[in-house]
């Protein structure tokens, strides 16, 4: 894979910028990272706040030949690569919270947002990533940073270098059935959500159950009073029970 990087001092959103290029036919491997985003986006139309140079703010264009059931694995490949890069640079090993957060304990240190883009050259997936390096976020948010956790200062460009190095072999795994199965297993092992009681908040309702696994499509499987049910979307809150206290 040849990674082609664009570095911007400031942008509204790296995902918006890259989605336009993807629709215009940009080849896989285009990466954009910015020192600051004026309108960074998270899941469920949330904003992603950052200070100049305080976070890695980037988006990556991937074009694997995968079906709808494997789209979550594309996002997982980037999340797992970011996790591995943080280990290599700082010794910090975040867990993953389904579907797309990197966490330390109950505090968020990073998040991902994927967008499916279709254009003249076919389907592309833009995966946006934000990782708190020296900025932990607003005081009213349960978030942390690499600096706060380890005392280590790493730059966004250094983290991006190692992330792309880690992503290359994981991207290759997306190309065949055995590779995707291996990636799915790594994803499930990294999920702190599995084995936890969770509250899954959806647009129109909320369900509470025990997270037991992810299915082939990366959907979260909850045990709801003895009935296994898979959910494709929702915002997860890890619930502390008496047994977990």
C-alpha positions in Angstrom: 0.0 0.0 0.0 1.3 3.5 -0.9 0.1 6.0 1.6 -0.2 9.5 0.2 -0.5 12.2 2.9 -1.9 15.6 2.9 -1.2 17.9 5.9 -3.5 20.8 6.5 -3.0 23.5 9.2 -6.8 23.9 9.6 -9.9 22.3 8.1 -13.6 22.1 8.9 -13.5 18.3 9.0 -10.9 15.8 7.6 -13.7 13.3 6.9 -15.6 15.9 4.8 -12.5 16.9 2.9 -11.5 13.3 2.1 -15.1 12.2 1.3 -15.1 14.8 -1.5 -11.9 13.4 -2.9 -13.1 9.9 -2.6 -16.3 10.7 -4.6 -14.1 12.3 -7.2 -12.2 9.1 -7.6 -9.1 9.4 -5.4 -7.2 6.1 -5.1 -7.0 4.1 -2.0 -4.3 5.1 0.5 -5.0 8.9 0.5 -4.6 10.2 4.0 -5.3 13.7 5.4 -4.4 15.0 8.8 -4.9 18.4 10.3 -3.5 20.4 13.1 -7.0 21.7 13.9 -10.6 21.0 12.9 -13.2 23.8 13.1 -16.1 21.3 12.8 -14.8 17.9 13.7 -17.5 15.3 13.8 -18.2 12.2 15.9 -20.9 9.6 15.9 -24.6 10.6 16.2 -23.8 14.1 14.9 -21.7 15.0 17.9 -18.8 17.4 17.6 -15.2 16.4 18.3 -13.4 19.1 20.2 -9.6 19.6 20.0 -6.9 22.2 20.5 -4.3 23.0 17.9 -1.8 20.2 17.9 -3.4 18.5 20.9 -4.7 15.5 19.0 -4.2 13.3 16.0 -7.0 14.3 13.6 -6.9 12.3 10.4 -9.0 10.5 7.8 -7.9 7.5 5.7 -9.4 6.3 2.4 -9.7 2.6 2.0 -11.3 0.7 -0.9 -11.4 -3.0 0.1 -13.6 -5.3 -1.9 -15.9 -6.2 1.0 -19.6 -6.6 1.3 -22.0 -4.9 3.8 -21.4 -7.6 6.5 -17.7 -6.7 6.6 -17.8 -2.9 6.7 -17.4 -2.8 10.5 -14.2 -4.7 10.1 -12.7 -1.9 8.0 -13.3 0.5 10.8 -12.0 -2.1 13.3 -8.7 -2.4 11.3 -8.0 1.3 11.8 -9.0 1.2 15.5 -6.7 -1.8 16.2 -3.9 -0.2 14.3 -4.2 3.0 16.4 -4.2 0.9 19.5 -1.1 -1.0 18.5 0.7 2.3 17.5 -0.1 3.8 21.0 1.5 0.7 22.6 4.6 1.1 20.5 5.0 4.8 21.1 3.9 5.2 24.7 3.3 1.7 26.3 -0.4 2.7 26.6 -2.8 -0.1 25.5 -6.4 1.2 25.2 -9.3 -1.2 25.0 -12.0 -0.8 22.5 -15.6 0.1 23.3 -18.1 -1.1 20.7 -18.5 0.1 18.1 -15.6 2.6 17.6 -14.1 4.2 20.8 -10.7 3.7 22.3 -10.9 3.8 26.1 -8.7 3.7 29.2 -11.0 2.4 32.0 -14.2 4.4 31.5 -12.5 7.4 29.9 -12.4 8.0 26.1 -9.0 8.6 24.5 -10.0 8.2 20.9 -12.9 7.7 18.5 -13.6 6.8 14.9 -16.2 7.8 12.4 -16.6 5.9 9.1 -18.5 7.1 6.0 -19.3 5.1 2.9 -18.7 7.0 -0.3 -19.8 6.0 -3.8 -18.5 7.6 -6.9 -17.5 6.9 -10.5 -14.7 4.6 -9.4 -16.8 2.5 -7.0 -17.2 2.3 -3.3 -14.8 3.8 -0.8 -14.7 4.0 3.0 -13.4 7.1 4.7 -12.4 6.3 8.2 -11.8 9.3 10.4 -9.9 9.1 13.7 -9.3 11.4 16.6 -6.8 10.5 19.4 -6.2 12.8 22.4 -2.5 13.2 22.7 -1.9 16.2 25.0 -5.5 17.5 25.2 -8.0 15.4 27.1 -11.2 17.2 26.1 -13.7 19.5 27.9 -13.9 19.1 31.7 -17.5 17.8 31.5 -16.5 14.9 29.3 -15.2 11.6 30.6 -12.0 11.7 28.5 -8.3 11.4 28.9 -5.1 11.8 26.9 -1.8 10.0 26.3 0.0 12.7 28.2 -2.3 12.5 31.2 -2.0 8.7 31.3 1.7 8.2 30.7 3.5 11.6 31.0 4.7 10.9 27.4 4.3 13.6 24.7 4.0 12.2 21.2 3.2 14.2 18.1 0.3 13.6 15.8 2.7 12.9 12.8 4.7 10.3 14.8 1.5 8.5 15.8 0.2 8.6 12.2 3.5 7.1 10.9 3.2 4.1 13.2 -0.5 3.7 12.7 -0.1 3.4 9.0 2.7 0.9 9.5 0.3 -1.2 11.7 -2.6 -0.7 9.3 -0.8 -2.1 6.2 -0.9 -5.8 7.3 -4.4 -5.4 8.7 -5.6 -3.9 5.4 -4.3 -7.0 3.6 -6.4 -9.2 5.9 -9.5 -7.6 4.6 -8.9 -9.2 1.1 -9.9 -12.8 1.9 -12.2 -14.8 4.2 -9.5 -16.2 6.4 -7.9 -12.8 6.9 -11.2 -11.2 7.8 -11.9 -14.0 10.3 -8.5 -13.3 11.9 -9.2 -9.6 12.1 -12.6 -10.2 13.6 -11.0 -12.3 16.3 -8.5 -9.6 17.1 -11.3 -7.1 17.3 -13.4 -9.2 19.6 -10.4 -9.8 22.0 -9.8 -6.0 22.2 -13.4 -5.1 23.0 -13.8 -4.2 26.7 -17.6 -4.3 25.9 -17.7 -8.1 25.7 -18.7 -9.7 29.0 -20.0 -6.4 30.4 -23.6 -5.3 31.2 -24.3 -2.4 28.9 -27.0 0.1 28.2 -27.5 0.5 24.4 -29.0 3.8 23.6 -30.6 4.0 20.1 -32.5 6.7 18.4 -35.9 5.7 19.6 -35.3 3.4 22.5 -32.8 2.0 25.0 -32.0 -1.7 25.9 -30.0 -3.1 28.7 -28.3 -6.5 28.6 -25.1 -8.6 28.8 -22.8 -8.2 25.8 -21.7 -11.7 24.8 -20.0 -11.4 21.5 -20.0 -9.8 18.1 -21.4 -11.5 15.1 -20.0 -12.0 11.6 -21.1 -8.4 10.6 -19.5 -6.9 13.7 -22.9 -6.3 15.3 -23.0 -6.4 19.1 -24.8 -9.5 20.5 -26.7 -8.9 23.7 -28.3 -11.4 26.0 -31.7 -9.9 26.8 -33.3 -12.1 29.5 -32.0 -15.2 27.9 -32.6 -14.2 24.2 -29.5 -13.3 22.1 -30.2 -10.3 19.9 -27.7 -8.5 17.5 -27.6 -4.8 17.2 -26.0 -2.9 14.3 -26.1 0.6 15.8 -26.3 2.3 19.1 -24.4 4.2 21.7 -23.0 1.9 24.4 -22.6 2.7 28.1 -20.8 0.2 30.2 -23.0 -0.5 33.3 -21.3 -1.4 36.6 -23.3 -4.1 38.3 -22.9 -5.5 41.9 -20.8 -8.4 40.5 -18.5 -6.0 38.7 -18.0 -3.6 41.6 
